[in-house]
Amino acid sequence: MADKPGLSYKARRRWSLVLLLVGMPLYIVVAVTILNLLGRPPLWLELVVYVALGILWVLPFKFVFRGVGQADPDAEDTPPQQ
């Protein structure tokens, strides 16, 4: 097996789980808090802001989520256990 630069498949799976279970709820709380501190904008603007923030939070972590839902590329080709 050749050493590849970057995170291993297992590490990416673990970090993606941490980001989804811990990072995303924290990001939501921060986004709601900041939006409430600025005052309540119109509903359409609030929706646009939340959608934009929902997309922006994942962009720095795109490399972590890439390929996590697929089979492990480094695993040996063995039939699935039943």
Contact map, one row per residue, 1 for C-alpha under 8 A:
1110000000000000000000000000000000000000000000000000000000000000000000000100000000
1111000000000000000000000000000000000000000000000000000000000000000000000000000000
1111100000000000000000000000000000000000000000000000000000000000000000000000000000
0111110100000000000000000000000000000000000000000000000000000000000000000000000000
0011111000000000000000000000000000000000000000000000000000000000000000000000000000
0001111100000000000000000000000000000000000000000000000000000000000000000000000000
0000111110110000000000000000000000000000000000000000000000000001000000000000000000
0001011111110000000000000000000000000000000000000000000000000000000000000000000000
0000001111111000000000000000000000000000000000000000000000000000000100011100000000
0000000111111100000000000000000000000000000000000000000000000000000000000000000000
0000001111111110000000000000000000000000000000000000000000000000000000000000000000
0000001111111111000000000000000000000000000000000000000000000001100100000000000000
0000000011111111100000000000000000000000000000000000000000000001100100000000000000
0000000001111111110000000000000000000000000000000000000000000000000000000000000000
0000000000111111111000000000000000000000000000000000000000000001000000000000000000
0000000000011111111100000000000000000000000000000000000000000001100100000000000000
0000000000001111111110000000000000000000000000000000000000000000000000000000000000
0000000000000111111111100000000000000000000000000000000000000000000000000000000000
0000000000000011111111110000000000000000000000000000000000000000000000000000000000
0000000000000001111111111000000000000000000000000000000000000000000000000000000000
0000000000000000111111111000000000000000000000000000000000000000000000000000000000
0000000000000000011111111100000000000000000000000000000000000000000000000000000000
0000000000000000011111111110000000000000000000000000000000000000000000000000000000
0000000000000000001111111111000000000000000000000000000010000000000000000000000000
0000000000000000000111111111100000000000000000000000000000000000000000000000000000
0000000000000000000001111111110000000000000000000000000000000000000000000000000000
0000000000000000000000111111111000000000000000000000000010000000000000000000000000
0000000000000000000000011111111100000000000000000000000000000000000000000000000000
0000000000000000000000001111111110000000000000000000000000000000000000000000000000
0000000000000000000000000111111111000000000000000000000000000000000000000000000000
0000000000000000000000000011111111100000000000000100100000000000000000000000000000
0000000000000000000000000001111111110000000000000000000000000000000000000000000000
0000000000000000000000000000111111111000000000000000000000000000000000000000000000
0000000000000000000000000000011111111100000000000000000000000000000000000000000000
0000000000000000000000000000001111111111000000000000000000000000000000000000000000
0000000000000000000000000000000111111111000000000000000000000000000000000000000000
0000000000000000000000000000000011111110000000000000000000000000000000000000000000
0000000000000000000000000000000001111111000000000000000000000000000000000000000000
0000000000000000000000000000000000111111100000000000000000000000000000000000000000
0000000000000000000000000000000000110111110001000000000000000000000000000000000000
0000000000000000000000000000000000000011111011000000000000000000000000000000000000
0000000000000000000000000000000000000001111111000000000000000000000000000000000000
0000000000000000000000000000000000000000111111100000000000000000000000000000000000
0000000000000000000000000000000000000000011111110000000000000000000000000000000000
0000000000000000000000000000000000000000111111111000000000000000000000000000000000
0000000000000000000000000000000000000001111111111100000000000000000000000000000000
0000000000000000000000000000000000000000001111111110000000000000000000000000000000
0000000000000000000000000000000000000000000111111111000000000000000000000000000000
0000000000000000000000000000000000000000000011111111100000000000000000000000000000
0000000000000000000000000000001000000000000001111111110000000000000000000000000000
0000000000000000000000000000000000000000000000111111111000000000000000000000000000
0000000000000000000000000000000000000000000000011111111100000000000000000000000000
0000000000000000000000000000001000000000000000001111111110000000000000000000000000
0000000000000000000000000000000000000000000000000111111111000000000000000000000000
0000000000000000000000000000000000000000000000000011111111100000000000000000000000
0000000000000000000000000000000000000000000000000001111111110000000000000000000000
0000000000000000000000010010000000000000000000000000111111111000000000000000000000
0000000000000000000000000000000000000000000000000000011111111100000000000000000000
0000000000000000000000000000000000000000000000000000001111111100000000000000000000
0000000000000000000000000000000000000000000000000000000111111110000000000000000000
0000000000000000000000000000000000000000000000000000000011111111100000000000000000
0000000000000000000000000000000000000000000000000000000001111111110000000000000000
0000000000000000000000000000000000000000000000000000000000011111110000000000000000
0000001000011011000000000000000000000000000000000000000000001111110100000000000000
0000000000011001000000000000000000000000000000000000000000001111111100000000000000
0000000000000000000000000000000000000000000000000000000000000111111100000000000000
0000000000000000000000000000000000000000000000000000000000000000111111000000000000
0000000010011001000000000000000000000000000000000000000000000001111111100000000000
0000000000000000000000000000000000000000000000000000000000000000001111100000000000
0000000000000000000000000000000000000000000000000000000000000000001111110000000000
0000000000000000000000000000000000000000000000000000000000000000000111111000000000
0000000010000000000000000000000000000000000000000000000000000000000001111110000000
0000000010000000000000000000000000000000000000000000000000000000000000111110000000
1000000010000000000000000000000000000000000000000000000000000000000000011111000000
0000000000000000000000000000000000000000000000000000000000000000000000011111100000
0000000000000000000000000000000000000000000000000000000000000000000000000111110000
0000000000000000000000000000000000000000000000000000000000000000000000000011111000
0000000000000000000000000000000000000000000000000000000000000000000000000001111100
0000000000000000000000000000000000000000000000000000000000000000000000000000111110
0000000000000000000000000000000000000000000000000000000000000000000000000000011111
0000000000000000000000000000000000000000000000000000000000000000000000000000001111
0000000000000000000000000000000000000000000000000000000000000000000000000000000111
